[in-house]
């Protein structure tokens, strides 16, 4: 500020020199007031808002003309306008891609005989539905024929996943010279079939011979001879009385086995009456066992179904059952588990009681 004052005084003195040459000397008091006015004048102040968004006001102090004493007045400069926001355009939505329909594959040109399927069909690892599935055909796709099975019902085609496969000729359309297609050289071996479920043994074959007919069954030859209807059997003066009626069957039996055996243990003898009731030897210690022993004495037959017969020996023996009183007819049944023989013993109810031979 001192520099500015010095410059101002030098200019003022020079001007006064020029004036003194032409005009009378100035008033010393006026000069003094002018100098004081200059010294008291404030420098130019500029007020700037710290906020960048608010308008800025600039104040300027204007010095009065030389020789005057008017106070300085502040001149307000026009405010700087706030920057105008440029509107940003709203983003435009990107349209979603549309699905373009896929056309079915076109038939691949092949040289030689080929097949085309209008639908998707299963392919097999060999010529038959018993082989595992090896893939499927593509709709409209052509496949070259590599070979066929013996009767031409299955065709070997190429290729599915770089491998050959088999398709039934009945589900595809063929093209080309099918007469040139040869039987495939390497037809896969069929896979093993399902394990069959165990079946029940077959029912024994049944033979129905008449009386006095010799039949072989198992390791025996048997011939039914006669039947006796008795209410009681005797050994000396002792008797065994039936609950119903005793049916006594006489047979000739020959042991064809290599060892000793009894009929009760190898042929399971049973009776069946006209009403379908079955009589068997479920318990050999019942009264029937004792009645058998009495009957052998009374009818002079030394063997029963419980007796062991030596190999190659043929002997008469008897079988005895306690049957119901209302029995009309009986059937003798013998079986070895594979074969069965049934003898019709006729009308049981009309058989007369046994009369021992007269001496």
C-alpha positions in Angstrom: 0.0 0.0 0.0 3.0 2.3 0.7 4.2 1.8 -2.9 0.8 2.9 -4.3 0.8 6.0 -2.0 4.3 7.0 -3.2 3.3 6.6 -6.8 0.2 8.7 -6.3 2.2 11.5 -4.6 4.8 11.6 -7.4 2.0 11.9 -10.0 0.3 14.5 -8.0 3.5 16.6 -7.6 4.2 16.4 -11.4 0.7 17.5 -12.2 0.9 20.3 -9.8 4.1 21.5 -11.4 2.4 21.7 -14.8 -0.5 23.6 -13.2 1.7 26.0 -11.4 3.2 27.1 -14.6 -0.1 28.3 -15.9 -2.4 28.8 -12.9 -2.0 30.3 -9.4 -0.8 28.0 -6.6 -3.5 25.6 -5.2 -5.0 25.9 -1.8 -2.9 24.0 0.8 -5.9 22.9 2.8 -7.6 21.4 -0.3 -4.5 19.4 -1.1 -4.4 18.1 2.4 -8.0 16.9 2.3 -7.5 15.1 -1.0 -4.5 13.2 0.4 -6.5 12.1 3.5 -9.3 11.0 1.3 -7.0 8.8 -0.7 -5.4 7.3 2.4 -8.7 6.4 4.0 -10.1 4.8 0.9 -10.6 0.9 1.4 -9.2 -1.5 -1.1 -11.5 -3.4 -3.5 -13.2 -6.3 -1.6 -14.5 -9.3 -3.4 -16.8 -11.6 -1.4 -17.0 -15.1 -2.8 -19.3 -17.7 -1.3 -17.6 -20.9 -0.2 -20.4 -23.0 -1.6 -20.0 -23.7 -5.2 -23.7 -24.0 -5.8 -24.7 -20.5 -4.4 -24.5 -17.3 -6.5 -21.3 -15.2 -6.0 -21.6 -11.4 -5.2 -18.6 -9.1 -6.0 -18.4 -5.7 -4.3 -16.2 -3.0 -5.9 -15.2 0.3 -4.2 -15.0 3.1 -6.8 -12.7 5.9 -5.9 -14.2 9.4 -6.2 -12.7 11.8 -8.7 -9.7 13.8 -7.6 -10.6 16.9 -5.6 -13.9 15.6 -4.4 -14.9 14.4 -1.0 -17.9 12.2 -1.8 -17.9 8.8 -0.1 -17.1 5.7 -2.0 -20.2 3.7 -3.0 -20.2 0.0 -3.5 -21.4 -1.3 -6.8 -23.1 -4.7 -6.8 -22.1 -6.8 -9.7 -24.7 -9.1 -11.2 -24.7 -12.6 -9.5 -23.3 -15.5 -11.4 -26.1 -17.8 -12.3 -26.0 -21.4 -10.9 -25.1 -24.0 -13.4 -28.1 -25.5 -15.0 -28.5 -29.3 -14.6 -28.5 -31.1 -17.9 -31.3 -33.7 -17.9 -30.2 -37.2 -18.4 -32.3 -39.3 -20.7 -34.0 -42.4 -19.1 -32.3 -45.7 -20.0 -34.0 -47.6 -22.8 -35.0 -51.2 -22.0 -33.2 -53.8 -24.0 -35.7 -56.1 -25.7 -35.5 -59.8 -24.7 -34.3 -62.1 -27.4 -37.1 -64.0 -29.1 -37.1 -67.8 -29.4 -36.5 -68.9 -32.9 -38.2 -72.2 -33.6 -35.8 -75.0 -34.3 -36.4 -77.0 -37.4 -36.1 -80.8 -37.1 -32.8 -82.1 -38.4 -32.8 -82.9 -42.0 -31.9 -86.3 -43.3 -28.1 -86.7 -43.5 -27.3 -87.9 -47.0 -25.8 -91.3 -47.0 -24.3 -93.5 -49.7 -26.0 -96.8 -50.0 -29.0 -98.2 -48.2 -30.2 -96.2 -45.2 -33.1 -95.8 -42.8 -35.1 -92.8 -41.6 -37.5 -92.6 -38.7 -40.4 -90.2 -38.6 -40.5 -90.5 -34.8 -38.0 -91.1 -32.0 -37.5 -94.9 -31.6 -35.3 -97.0 -29.3 -32.1 -98.5 -30.6 -30.8 -101.8 -29.2 -27.3 -103.3 -28.6 -28.4 -106.3 -30.7 -31.1 -107.6 -32.9 -33.9 -108.0 -30.4 -35.9 -106.4 -27.6 -34.0 -108.7 -25.1 -30.9 -106.6 -25.7 -30.3 -103.4 -23.6 -31.3 -100.0 -25.1 -28.3 -98.4 -26.8 -29.9 -95.0 -27.6 -32.6 -93.4 -29.7 -33.0 -92.2 -33.2 -33.3 -88.5 -34.1 -36.5 -87.6 -35.9 -35.9 -87.3 -39.6 -32.2 -88.3 -39.3 -30.9 -90.8 -41.9 -28.6 -93.6 -40.8 -26.5 -95.8 -43.0 -27.3 -99.6 -42.9 -24.3 -101.7 -42.0 -26.0 -105.1 -41.9 -29.0 -107.1 -40.8 -30.0 -110.2 -38.9 -30.9 -113.5 -40.5 -34.5 -112.8 -41.4 -34.0 -109.0 -41.9 -36.3 -108.0 -39.1 -33.5 -106.0 -37.4 -31.0 -103.6 -39.1 -27.6 -102.6 -37.9 -27.1 -98.8 -38.5 -24.4 -96.3 -38.0 -23.8 -94.3 -36.1 -25.1 -93.3 -32.6 -22.5 -91.8 -30.3 -19.8 -93.1 -32.8 -21.1 -96.7 -32.3 -23.4 -98.9 -34.4 -26.8 -99.9 -33.0 -29.7 -102.1 -34.1 -33.2 -100.9 -35.0 -36.4 -102.9 -35.8 -37.1 -102.7 -39.5 -40.8 -102.4 -38.8 -40.4 -98.9 -37.2 -38.3 -97.2 -39.8 -38.4 -96.4 -43.5 -35.7 -97.8 -45.7 -34.1 -96.3 -48.8 -31.7 -97.7 -51.3 -30.9 -101.2 -52.5 -31.9 -103.4 -49.6 -30.8 -106.5 -51.5 -27.2 -105.5 -51.1 -27.5 -105.5 -47.3 -25.6 -108.6 -45.9 -26.0 -110.4 -42.6 -23.9 -108.6 -40.0 -20.6 -110.3 -39.3 -20.5 -109.6 -35.5 -24.0 -110.1 -34.1 -23.8 -109.7 -30.3 -24.6 -112.8 -28.2 -28.0 -112.5 -26.7 -28.0 -111.7 -23.0 -29.1 -114.4 -20.5 -32.8 -114.6 -19.9 -34.5 -114.2 -16.5 -33.9 -117.1 -14.1 -37.0 -119.3 -14.2 -39.0 -119.5 -11.0 -38.8 -122.9 -9.3 -41.8 -125.0 -10.1 -43.6 -127.5 -8.1 -42.8 -131.1 -8.9 -45.2 -132.6 -11.4 -48.2 -134.5 -10.0 -47.6 -138.3 -9.9 -48.8 -140.2 -13.0 -51.8 -142.3 -12.0 -52.5 -145.9 -13.1 -55.8 -147.6 -12.4 -55.4 -151.3 -13.0 -58.1 -153.9 -12.2 -57.9 -156.6 -9.6 -55.4 -159.4 -10.1 -53.2 -157.1 -12.3 -49.5 -156.9 -11.5 -48.1 -153.4 -11.5 -44.6 -152.1 -10.9 -44.4 -149.0 -8.7 -41.1 -147.8 -7.4 -39.0 -150.8 -6.2 -42.1 -153.1 -5.9 -44.3 -155.3 -7.9 -47.8 -155.3 -6.5 -50.9 -157.3 -7.4 -54.2 -156.7 -5.5 -56.0 -160.0 -4.9 -59.2 -159.5 -2.7 -60.9 -157.5 0.0 -62.5 -158.7 3.2 -65.2 -156.9 5.2 -65.1 -157.8 9.0 -66.4 -156.4 12.2 -63.9 -158.2 14.3 -60.6 -160.1 13.9 -59.5 -163.0 16.1 -56.4 -164.6 17.5 -57.4 -167.8 19.2 -60.2 -166.7 21.6 -59.1 -163.0 21.7 -60.8 -160.5 19.4 -60.3 -156.9 18.3 -63.6 -155.2 17.4 -63.6 -152.3 14.9 -65.1 -148.9 15.7 -66.7 -149.1 12.2 -65.7 -152.0 9.9 -62.4 -153.6 9.2 -61.4 -153.4 5.5 -58.7 -156.1 4.9 -56.9 -156.0 1.6 -54.8 -158.9 0.4 -51.9 -158.4 -2.1 -48.9 -160.2 -3.5 -45.8 -158.1 -3.1 -42.3 -158.6 -4.5 -39.3 -156.5 -3.3 -37.2 -155.4 -6.3 -34.8 -153.3 -4.3 -31.2 -154.3 -3.3 -32.0 -154.1 0.4 -34.7 -155.0 2.9 -37.8 -152.7 2.9 -41.4 -152.5 4.0 -44.4 -151.3 2.0 -45.5 -148.9 4.8 -42.2 -147.0 4.6 -41.8 -146.9 0.8 -45.3 -146.8 -0.8 -47.4 -145.0 1.8 -50.6 -147.2 1.5 -54.0 -145.5 1.9 -57.7 -146.1 1.3 -60.2 -143.7 -0.1 -64.0 -144.4 0.3 -66.9 -143.4 -1.9 -67.4 -140.2 0.1 -63.8 -139.1 -0.5 -62.5 -139.8 3.0 -58.9 -141.0 3.3 -57.7 -143.7 5.7 -53.9 -144.0 6.2 -51.4 -145.3 8.8 -50.7 -142.1 10.6 -49.8 -144.0 13.8 -48.5 -147.5 13.6 -49.1 -148.0 17.4 -52.9 -147.6 17.1 -55.4 -150.5 17.6 -55.1 -151.1 13.8 -51.5 -152.3 14.4 -52.8 -154.9 16.9 -55.7 -155.7 14.5 -53.2 -156.4 11.8 -51.4 -159.0 14.0 -54.8 -160.7 14.8 -55.7 -160.8 11.1 -52.5 -162.4 10.1 -53.3 -165.3 12.5 -57.0 -165.5 11.5 -56.3 -165.5 7.7 -53.0 -167.4 7.9 -51.0 -164.6 6.2 -47.6 -164.1 7.8 -46.8 -160.6 6.6 -48.3 -157.1 6.9 -47.4 -153.7 5.5 -45.1 -153.1 8.5 -43.1 -156.3 7.8 -39.6 -156.1 6.2 -39.3 -158.1 3.0 -36.0 -159.3 1.8 -34.7 -158.4 -1.7 -36.1 -160.5 -4.5 -38.7 -162.1 -2.2 -42.4 -162.3 -3.3 -44.9 -162.9 -0.5 -48.6 -162.5 0.3 -49.4 -159.8 2.8 -52.4 -158.0 4.2 -53.3 -154.4 5.0 -56.0 -153.5 7.5 -58.0 -150.2 8.1 -60.8 -149.4 10.5 -63.3 -147.6 8.1 -66.7 -146.0 8.7 -69.9 -148.1 8.9 -71.5 -146.3 5.9 -68.7 -147.1 3.4 -70.1 -148.4 0.1 -66.9 -148.8 -2.0 -63.1 -148.4 -1.5 -60.0 -147.6 -3.6 -56.5 -148.8 -2.6 -53.8 -146.1 -3.3 -50.0 -146.7 -3.4 -47.5 -144.1 -4.4 -43.7 -143.7 -4.4 -43.9 -139.9 -4.8 -43.5 -140.0 -8.6 -46.0 -142.6 -9.6 -49.4 -143.6 -8.2 -51.5 -146.7 -8.6 -55.2 -146.9 -7.7 -57.0 -150.2 -7.5 -60.8 -150.1 -7.5 -61.7 -152.6 -4.8 -65.4 -152.7 -5.8 -68.6 -152.7 -3.7 -67.3 -153.1 -0.1 -70.7 -153.1 1.7 -71.9 -156.3 0.0 -68.8 -158.5 0.8 -69.9 -161.4 2.9 -68.1 -162.1 6.2 -65.1 -164.4 6.1 -65.8 -168.1 6.6 -62.7 -170.1 7.5 -62.2 -173.2 5.4 -63.7 -176.4 6.9 -61.3 -179.0 8.1 
